[in-house]
Amino acid sequence: MTGAILTHLHPSHRHTKWPHDYRSVLPYVRDAFELALESIKSGIPKEVQPRIIEILRYLCEPDPKRRGHLDSEAGNQFNLERTISAFNLLAKKAELGMLGS
């Protein structure tokens, strides 16, 4: 994801050039992140786009305060079991030809 973000991030906003702290460049990084997600979305089958993009969002969110699974009350927001379960469900639906549901 870092490479995809850097593709959309102006060179002056990269960590090697930005003279200020990360918090001050974060809006630019988040904009590049959204553009990267849009680019990635076009290569994902429409049936799974929303779920895959949702997973990418919570795994790769540039703002550490927003990163992690949204349902943090259910346990550790960085636990990858939810992600593994989500991919297992998508794979099972693909096997059964149920991706649209």
C-alpha positions as CSV (number, residue, x, y, z in Angstrom):
1,M,0.0,0.0,0.0
2,T,2.9,2.3,0.7
3,G,3.9,2.2,-3.0
4,A,0.4,2.9,-4.1
5,I,0.2,5.9,-1.7
6,L,3.5,7.3,-2.9
7,T,2.3,7.1,-6.5
8,H,-0.4,9.6,-5.6
9,L,1.6,11.7,-3.1
10,H,3.3,14.9,-4.3
11,P,7.0,14.6,-4.0
12,S,7.2,17.6,-1.7
13,H,5.0,15.7,0.8
14,R,7.2,12.6,1.1
15,H,9.0,11.9,4.3
16,T,12.4,12.7,2.7
17,K,11.3,16.2,1.8
18,W,8.6,17.2,4.3
19,P,10.3,19.5,6.9
20,H,7.6,19.2,9.5
21,D,6.0,16.4,11.6
22,Y,3.8,13.6,10.3
23,R,0.6,15.1,11.7
24,S,1.1,18.2,9.5
25,V,1.5,16.1,6.3
26,L,-1.3,13.6,7.2
27,P,-4.0,15.3,5.2
28,Y,-1.9,15.0,2.0
29,V,-1.1,11.4,2.8
30,R,-4.8,10.6,3.5
31,D,-5.8,12.2,0.1
32,A,-3.1,10.0,-1.6
33,F,-4.4,7.0,0.3
34,E,-8.0,7.6,-1.0
35,L,-6.6,8.0,-4.6
36,A,-4.7,4.8,-4.1
37,L,-7.8,2.9,-3.0
38,E,-9.7,4.2,-6.0
39,S,-6.9,2.9,-8.3
40,I,-6.9,-0.5,-6.5
41,K,-10.7,-0.7,-6.7
42,S,-10.7,-0.9,-10.5
43,G,-8.7,-4.1,-10.3
44,I,-11.0,-5.9,-7.9
45,P,-14.2,-7.7,-9.0
46,K,-17.2,-5.6,-8.3
47,E,-18.8,-8.2,-6.1
48,V,-16.1,-8.0,-3.5
49,Q,-14.9,-4.3,-4.0
50,P,-16.8,-2.9,-0.9
51,R,-15.5,-5.6,1.5
52,I,-11.9,-5.5,0.2
53,I,-11.7,-1.7,0.3
54,E,-13.1,-1.8,3.8
55,I,-10.4,-4.2,4.9
56,L,-7.7,-2.2,3.2
57,R,-9.0,0.9,4.9
58,Y,-8.8,-0.4,8.4
59,L,-5.5,-2.3,7.8
60,C,-3.7,0.6,6.0
61,E,-5.2,3.8,7.3
62,P,-2.4,6.4,7.3
63,D,-3.7,8.0,10.5
64,P,-2.7,5.7,13.4
65,K,-5.7,7.0,15.4
66,R,-8.1,5.6,12.7
67,R,-6.3,2.4,11.9
68,G,-7.6,-0.9,13.0
69,H,-11.0,-2.7,12.9
70,L,-13.9,-0.4,13.6
71,D,-15.4,-2.8,16.1
72,S,-12.7,-2.2,18.7
73,E,-15.1,-3.0,21.6
74,A,-15.0,-6.7,20.5
75,G,-11.3,-7.0,21.3
76,N,-8.0,-5.9,19.9
77,Q,-8.6,-3.6,17.0
78,F,-5.4,-4.9,15.3
79,N,-6.3,-8.6,15.7
80,L,-6.0,-10.1,12.2
81,E,-8.5,-12.9,13.0
82,R,-11.3,-10.7,11.7
83,T,-9.4,-10.1,8.4
84,I,-8.7,-13.8,8.0
85,S,-12.4,-14.6,8.7
86,A,-13.5,-12.0,6.2
87,F,-11.2,-13.4,3.5
88,N,-12.3,-17.0,4.3
89,L,-16.0,-15.9,3.9
90,L,-15.3,-14.3,0.6
91,A,-13.4,-17.4,-0.6
92,K,-16.3,-19.6,0.5
93,K,-18.8,-17.4,-1.3
94,A,-16.7,-17.5,-4.4
95,E,-16.6,-21.3,-4.3
96,L,-20.3,-21.4,-3.9
97,G,-21.0,-18.8,-6.6
98,M,-22.6,-16.5,-4.0
99,L,-20.4,-13.4,-4.3
100,G,-23.3,-11.1,-5.1
101,S,-25.0,-11.9,-1.8
